[in-house]
Amino acid sequence: MSHNKRIELSRRSVIKGGLLLGTVAAIGLMPIKLLRAEETVKENAEPKTKKQIGFSYDEAKCIKCENCVRICQETYKWEADSPWRKLLRNEKGDALSMSCNHCADPACAKVCPVNAYTKRESDGVVIQDSSKCVGCGYCLYACPYHAPHIQKKTGAVSKCHFCYKLQDSGSGPMCVGVCPTQALTMGNMKELSQQGNLNYKGLPNPKITNPSMIAIPK
């Protein structure tokens, strides 16, 4: 990026109180980089959309086939070290299938200097427009779940977009469609939130961004 196009953004404007990038274990799974956002947690923040859809993962049903990961990569051609979805697991056999959580209060959208992120009012899906991306990487540091990644070939960020085009045509996300045991499903967060949340040891407090995903431990 040339000097005259460099994006100037203060550390304070990225995340109030500063950023802390560390390596933590998600529910005892293999280490993943997460950001701890040191800002005031909003209690019971209300979604700003008419509807919020999200993912549901039932660990007891997961057979660790990784079909959800493979179909996503085959469809959207993301680079191996820049995954849109991943199956995190440890030596104990615990597993968690995770992608972008399409948070009700997305930190990525707050810090993007070029407004490459939009949150659909119709269903709450968070979409990132790579054509607008300048590769500054602020969203990578702001996301508590390390969901956005910079693709080496393009130098731009990309991430899961919940297969929104398929959903608009009346279908569903590829990852959900190929899960043989229905361990991974989707639904309205008003109903899903009654079954659980994403409050797992090693993951950030879900009240920080209100992720649109629940995980049911086995």
Secondary structure by P-SEA (a helix, b strand, c coil): cccccbbbbccccccccbbbbbbbbcccccbbbbbbcccccccccccccccccbbbbbcccccccaaaaaaaaaacccccccccbbbbbccccbbbbbccccccccccccccccccbbbbcccbbbbbcccccccccccccccccccbbbbcccccccccccaaaaaaacccccccccccccccccccaaaaaaacccccccccccccccccbbbbcc
